[in-house]
Amino acid sequence: MNKIVILTTVLWISCGYQRLDRIPNRNDLIRPGDIVEVVTFTNATSRQGIESLFTEALRYQIAKSTSWKLTQNPNESQWILRGSIDRWDTRSLSINLGQGLTSSSAGSPTRIEVVIEASLDLVDRKTGAIIFSRRGLTFSNQYRMDQNFLNFINTEDQMFRALSKDFSQSFLIQFLEAR
């Protein structure tokens, strides 16, 4: 019985998981209390307005999850975080076959996937050097479509809001885990 307990304990301890905040000599790019300016994303797509959603989602996530100070005054910051939305695409995953009460919407999508490709750079304000860069970050999510065509614009906005939130969380995790 003791051998089983010891074996289980050894296997559990050596599973490979570790907390990032307890790694010694971790080289953080941005120290707690540093001032960061998140510049409004550039948008290289035909979908206007998504750059604002992504910028605000990243600002919110940084304010919520880090001890960095955010500023919109360029002269106050030590770091500049700039990003771009490089591509967005949607594709239908399933369609309405027009059975039952919704025969007039036959062929319309009932589930779609939205894919966003973005790039982000962390720039040292003093030197202008790019300290951290991520190109071609791809984020996607699937959404169920409302079959009421009057609600499509509202549904599309909700999709981009959810996607921008997912994007900001994922990027921040990647950034905080970078070495």
LINPE-V821750 format. One record per pair of residues at least 24 apart in sequence whose C-alpha atoms are under 10 Angstrom apart, sorted by sequence separation. I is the first residue (numbers start at 1). GAP is how many residues later the second one is. If there is no record, write none. Layout:
BEGIN
I|GAP, I|GAP
END
This chain:
BEGIN
38|24, 89|24, 90|24, 91|24, 115|24, 116|24, 139|24, 89|25, 90|25, 114|25, 115|25, 116|25, 139|25, 141|25, 36|26, 55|26, 88|26, 89|26, 90|26, 114|26, 115|26, 140|26, 55|27, 88|27, 89|27, 113|27, 114|27, 115|27, 139|27, 140|27, 55|28, 87|28, 88|28, 89|28, 113|28, 114|28, 139|28, 54|29, 55|29, 87|29, 88|29, 112|29, 113|29, 114|29, 138|29, 139|29, 54|30, 86|30, 87|30, 88|30, 112|30, 113|30, 137|30, 54|31, 85|31, 86|31, 87|31, 111|31, 112|31, 113|31, 139|31, 35|32, 36|32, 37|32, 38|32, 39|32, 40|32, 51|32, 85|32, 86|32, 87|32, 111|32, 112|32, 139|32, 33|33, 34|33, 35|33, 36|33, 37|33, 38|33, 39|33, 51|33, 84|33, 85|33, 86|33, 110|33, 111|33, 112|33, 137|33, 32|34, 33|34, 34|34, 35|34, 36|34, 37|34, 38|34, 51|34, 84|34, 85|34, 110|34, 111|34, 137|34, 31|35, 32|35, 33|35, 34|35, 35|35, 36|35, 37|35, 38|35, 39|35, 50|35, 83|35, 84|35, 85|35, 109|35, 110|35, 111|35, 30|36, 31|36, 32|36, 33|36, 34|36, 35|36, 36|36, 37|36, 38|36, 83|36, 84|36, 109|36, 110|36, 30|37, 31|37, 32|37, 33|37, 35|37, 36|37, 37|37, 82|37, 83|37, 84|37, 108|37, 109|37, 110|37, 134|37, 30|38, 36|38, 37|38, 47|38, 50|38, 82|38, 83|38, 108|38, 109|38, 37|39, 38|39, 45|39, 81|39, 82|39, 83|39, 108|39, 36|40, 37|40, 41|40, 42|40, 43|40, 44|40, 45|40, 47|40, 81|40, 82|40, 134|40, 35|41, 36|41, 37|41, 38|41, 39|41, 40|41, 41|41, 42|41, 43|41, 44|41, 45|41, 46|41, 47|41, 80|41, 81|41, 82|41, 106|41, 108|41, 134|41, 35|42, 36|42, 37|42, 38|42, 39|42, 40|42, 41|42, 42|42, 43|42, 44|42, 45|42, 46|42, 47|42, 80|42, 81|42, 105|42, 114|42, 133|42, 34|43, 35|43, 36|43, 37|43, 38|43, 39|43, 40|43, 41|43, 42|43, 43|43, 44|43, 45|43, 79|43, 80|43, 81|43, 104|43, 105|43, 132|43, 34|44, 35|44, 36|44, 37|44, 38|44, 39|44, 40|44, 41|44, 42|44, 43|44, 44|44, 45|44, 79|44, 80|44, 81|44, 105|44, 116|44, 34|45, 35|45, 36|45, 37|45, 38|45, 39|45, 78|45, 79|45, 80|45, 102|45, 114|45, 115|45, 78|46, 79|46, 102|46, 113|46, 114|46, 132|46, 77|47, 78|47, 79|47, 116|47, 132|47, 30|48, 77|48, 78|48, 80|48, 115|48, 116|48, 30|49, 76|49, 77|49, 79|49, 81|49, 86|49, 87|49, 93|49, 114|49, 118|49, 29|50, 75|50, 80|50, 83|50, 86|50, 88|50, 90|50, 92|50, 93|50, 94|50, 95|50, 117|50, 74|51, 79|51, 81|51, 82|51, 83|51, 84|51, 85|51, 86|51, 87|51, 88|51, 89|51, 90|51, 91|51, 92|51, 93|51, 94|51, 96|51, 116|51, 120|51, 79|52, 81|52, 83|52, 84|52, 85|52, 86|52, 88|52, 90|52, 119|52, 92|53, 118|53, 122|53, 54|64, 45|71, 45|72, 44|74, 43|75, 42|76, 41|77, 42|77, 41|78, 41|79, 38|84, 37|85, 36|86, 37|86, 36|87, 36|88, 37|88, 36|89, 30|92, 29|93, 29|102, 29|103, 53|104, 57|104, 61|104, 65|104, 56|105, 57|105, 60|105, 61|105, 54|106, 57|106, 58|106, 61|106, 62|106, 66|106, 50|107, 53|107, 54|107, 57|107, 58|107, 61|107, 62|107, 65|107, 49|108, 53|108, 54|108, 56|108, 57|108, 58|108, 60|108, 61|108, 65|108, 53|109, 54|109, 55|109, 56|109, 57|109, 58|109, 59|109, 60|109, 50|110, 53|110, 54|110, 55|110, 57|110, 58|110, 61|110, 62|110, 66|110, 49|111, 50|111, 53|111, 54|111, 57|111, 58|111, 61|111, 52|112, 53|112, 54|112, 56|112, 57|112, 58|112, 51|113, 54|113, 55|113, 58|113, 50|114, 54|114, 58|114, 30|145, 29|146, 30|146, 28|147, 29|147, 28|148, 28|149, 29|149, 27|150, 28|150, 29|150, 26|151, 27|151, 28|151, 26|152, 27|152, 26|153, 21|155, 20|156, 21|156, 20|157
END
